[in-house]
Amino acid sequence: MRIAATDVAEFRAAQAAIGDLAVADVRDFWSMLNLERPESVRDALLELVPAVTTQWGESSALYAAEWYGDMRSTLNVPGSFRPVMGATAAVEWVQRQVRFGAQHLFTSTPGQMLLFLEGPVVRYTLEGGRNTIIESVAADPQAVGWQRIARPDACKFCRFLMSNGAVYKTADTASFAAHQDCKCVAVQSWDAGAPEVPARVYEASKRTSGMSPQQREKHRANIRDYLADMK
C-alpha cells in the first residue's frame, strides 16, 4: 500500500505553505519595530517568534493528522486508528535562535536579523507536522515506518536522508534532522515491502544536542564523507 506521489506532493506543498505563512507573520511584526532600540526589538522577538512557531506549528500538526487519517482511509488500511498530534517546537529552542540572531540588531545592518530568522521560523513551524507523522507511525499497528520527502531543489544532505524511498522503521532510532529553512516532510508508510534506510542514514539523522564532543565530530565526519562521495 503506497501513497500516491500526487498526494505526497500536495501534502509537502501544504506544509511548505504553512511555513511561509509563519514567516509572513514575523515579517509583518518586524515592519512595526523600531530598529533604533535593539534591546527592545530583541525582547519583543523573544516573545513573538515562539508564539508564531507554536501557532502555525499547531496548524502544521493538525493538517498532518487529518492527512494521515485521510490517506489511511484512501488506502483502506485495516483497523481503526486516531492519529497522534505531535508536539510543536520547544519555546526555549526557538528563543535560542532569536538570541543568537539578535547580534545583528547591534550592527549597522540590523535587517540581517529578519533574514536570519526566516530559516528557523520555517524549521520550527514544520516540526509540529513532522512530529505528528512520526508519532502516529509509532502508534499505528499497521504502519511500517516513515519516509522523508524533500522538495525538488533540496540540498545534498536532505536528499541523502531521503534515501531513495526507504523508510525509518521506528521513532526511537532516528530523529528528523532539519536545517534552517528545511521544508522536508515526514510521510507515513504502510508498504510492507519498503526497505529500511541504511545504518549510516540513521546515524546522520540523530540530533547532536545530546552528543559528546567526540560523538558530534564523528557524526559530522560521517556527513562530510557522504557529501564528498556525492560530488
C-alpha positions as CSV (number, residue, x, y, z in Angstrom):
1,M,0.0,0.0,0.0
2,R,1.7,3.1,-1.2
3,I,0.5,6.7,-1.0
4,A,0.2,8.3,-4.5
5,A,3.0,10.7,-5.4
6,T,0.5,13.4,-6.2
7,D,-1.0,13.1,-2.6
8,V,2.5,13.3,-1.1
9,A,3.4,16.3,-3.3
10,E,0.2,18.0,-2.2
11,F,1.0,17.4,1.5
12,R,4.5,18.7,1.2
13,A,3.3,21.8,-0.6
14,A,0.7,22.5,2.1
15,Q,3.2,22.1,4.8
16,A,5.6,24.5,3.0
17,A,2.7,27.0,2.7
18,I,2.2,26.9,6.4
19,G,5.9,27.7,6.9
20,D,5.5,30.6,4.5
21,L,2.6,32.0,6.5
22,A,4.6,31.8,9.7
23,V,7.4,33.8,8.0
24,A,4.8,36.3,6.7
25,D,3.6,36.9,10.3
26,V,7.2,37.6,11.5
27,R,7.8,40.0,8.6
28,D,4.6,41.9,9.4
29,F,5.6,42.2,13.0
30,W,9.2,43.2,12.0
31,S,7.8,46.1,10.0
32,M,6.4,47.7,13.1
33,L,9.6,47.6,15.2
34,N,11.9,50.5,15.9
35,L,15.3,49.2,15.0
36,E,17.0,52.1,16.8
37,R,16.1,50.3,20.0
38,P,17.9,46.9,19.6
39,E,17.3,45.7,23.1
40,S,13.5,46.3,22.8
41,V,13.5,44.6,19.4
42,R,15.3,41.6,20.7
43,D,12.9,41.2,23.7
44,A,9.9,41.6,21.5
45,L,11.1,38.9,19.1
46,L,11.8,36.6,22.0
47,E,8.1,36.7,22.7
48,L,6.7,36.9,19.2
49,V,8.7,34.3,17.3
50,P,7.9,31.4,19.6
51,A,4.2,32.4,19.6
52,V,4.3,32.3,15.8
53,T,6.0,29.0,15.6
54,T,3.7,27.5,18.1
55,Q,0.5,28.8,16.5
56,W,1.5,27.7,13.0
57,G,3.1,24.6,14.3
58,E,-0.2,23.6,15.7
59,S,-1.7,24.2,12.2
60,S,1.0,22.0,10.7
61,A,0.3,19.2,13.2
62,L,-3.5,19.4,12.7
63,Y,-3.1,19.3,8.9
64,A,-0.7,16.3,9.2
65,A,-3.1,14.4,11.5
66,E,-6.0,15.0,9.2
67,W,-3.9,14.0,6.1
68,Y,-2.7,10.8,7.9
69,G,-6.3,9.8,8.6
70,D,-7.4,10.6,5.0
71,M,-4.6,8.5,3.5
72,R,-5.3,5.7,5.8
73,S,-8.9,5.7,4.6
74,T,-8.0,6.2,0.9
75,L,-5.7,3.1,1.0
76,N,-8.2,1.1,3.1
77,V,-5.7,0.3,5.8
78,P,-7.4,-2.2,8.1
79,G,-8.4,-1.3,11.7
80,S,-9.4,1.9,13.3
81,F,-6.8,4.4,14.3
82,R,-6.7,8.0,15.5
83,P,-3.5,9.9,14.5
84,V,-1.4,11.3,17.3
85,M,-1.0,15.1,17.5
86,G,2.8,15.8,17.7
87,A,4.3,18.5,19.9
88,T,5.3,21.8,18.5
89,A,8.9,23.1,18.8
90,A,10.0,23.9,22.3
91,V,9.9,27.6,23.1
92,E,13.4,27.5,24.5
93,W,14.8,26.2,21.3
94,V,13.2,28.9,19.3
95,Q,14.3,31.6,21.7
96,R,17.8,30.3,21.5
97,Q,17.8,31.0,17.8
98,V,16.4,34.5,18.4
99,R,19.1,35.3,20.9
100,F,21.8,34.1,18.5
101,G,20.5,36.1,15.6
102,A,20.0,39.2,17.8
103,Q,23.6,40.1,17.3
104,H,22.7,41.6,14.0
105,L,20.5,44.2,15.8
106,F,23.6,45.8,17.3
107,T,25.3,46.3,14.0
108,S,24.9,48.7,11.1
109,T,22.8,46.1,9.3
110,P,20.0,45.2,11.7
111,G,17.9,44.0,8.8
112,Q,20.1,40.8,8.7
113,M,18.2,39.7,11.8
114,L,15.0,39.2,9.8
115,L,16.8,37.3,7.1
116,F,18.4,35.1,9.7
117,L,15.0,34.4,11.5
118,E,13.2,33.2,8.4
119,G,15.1,29.9,8.4
120,P,14.4,28.9,12.0
121,V,10.8,30.0,11.7
122,V,10.2,27.6,8.9
123,R,12.2,24.8,10.5
124,Y,10.4,25.0,13.9
125,T,6.9,25.7,12.5
126,L,7.0,22.5,10.5
127,E,8.2,20.4,13.4
128,G,4.6,20.0,14.5
129,G,3.6,18.2,11.3
130,R,6.8,16.1,11.3
131,N,6.3,15.0,14.9
132,T,2.6,14.2,14.2
133,I,3.5,11.8,11.4
134,I,6.4,10.2,13.2
135,E,4.5,9.7,16.5
136,S,1.4,8.4,14.6
137,V,3.5,5.9,12.8
138,A,4.9,4.7,16.1
139,A,1.4,4.2,17.5
140,D,-0.3,2.8,14.4
141,P,-0.1,-1.0,14.4
142,Q,-0.3,-1.2,10.6
143,A,2.4,1.3,9.8
144,V,5.8,0.1,8.9
145,G,7.7,3.4,9.2
146,W,8.0,6.9,7.9
147,Q,9.7,8.3,4.8
148,R,11.4,11.6,4.4
149,I,10.2,13.6,1.4
150,A,12.3,16.6,0.2
151,R,11.5,19.5,-2.0
152,P,12.7,19.2,-5.6
153,D,15.6,21.6,-5.0
154,A,16.7,20.0,-1.7
155,C,20.3,20.1,-0.6
156,K,22.5,17.0,-0.9
157,F,22.1,16.3,2.8
158,C,18.3,16.2,2.6
159,R,18.5,14.0,-0.5
160,F,20.8,11.7,1.4
161,L,18.4,11.4,4.3
162,M,15.5,10.7,1.9
163,S,17.4,7.6,0.9
164,N,15.6,6.7,-2.3
165,G,12.2,5.7,-0.9
166,A,13.5,3.7,2.1
167,V,11.7,4.2,5.4
168,Y,12.8,4.8,9.0
169,K,11.1,2.0,10.9
170,T,11.0,3.2,14.4
171,A,10.7,6.6,16.2
172,D,13.5,5.7,18.6
173,T,16.3,5.1,16.1
174,A,16.2,8.3,14.2
175,S,15.2,11.9,14.6
176,F,14.0,14.2,11.9
177,A,17.2,16.1,11.2
178,A,16.3,19.6,9.8
179,H,18.5,22.5,8.9
180,Q,17.3,26.1,8.8
181,D,14.5,26.7,6.2
182,C,14.2,22.9,5.7
183,K,10.9,22.1,4.1
184,C,11.2,18.3,4.1
185,V,8.3,16.4,5.5
186,A,7.8,13.0,7.1
187,V,5.3,10.7,5.3
188,Q,3.9,7.5,6.8
189,S,4.3,4.2,5.0
190,W,2.1,1.1,5.2
191,D,4.2,-0.6,2.5
192,A,5.4,-3.9,4.0
193,G,7.9,-4.3,1.2
194,A,9.6,-0.9,1.8
195,P,13.3,-1.2,2.5
196,E,14.7,0.2,5.7
197,V,17.2,3.1,5.4
198,P,20.9,2.2,5.7
199,A,22.5,2.4,9.2
200,R,24.6,5.5,8.3
201,V,21.4,7.4,7.4
202,Y,20.0,6.6,10.8
203,E,23.3,7.9,12.3
204,A,23.1,11.1,10.2
205,S,19.6,11.7,11.4
206,K,20.4,11.8,15.0
207,R,20.2,15.2,16.8
208,T,23.6,16.4,18.0
209,S,22.4,18.2,21.1
210,G,22.9,15.2,23.4
211,M,26.2,14.0,21.9
212,S,29.6,14.3,23.5
213,P,32.2,16.4,21.5
214,Q,33.7,13.2,20.2
215,Q,30.4,11.8,19.1
216,R,29.4,15.1,17.4
217,E,32.7,15.2,15.5
218,K,32.2,11.6,14.3
219,H,28.7,12.4,13.3
220,R,29.9,15.4,11.3
221,A,32.7,13.3,9.7
222,N,30.2,10.8,8.5
223,I,28.2,13.5,6.9
224,R,31.2,15.1,5.3
225,D,32.3,11.8,3.9
226,Y,29.0,11.1,2.4
227,L,28.7,14.6,0.8
228,A,32.2,14.2,-0.6
229,D,31.1,11.0,-2.3
230,M,28.1,12.8,-3.9
231,K,30.3,15.4,-5.7
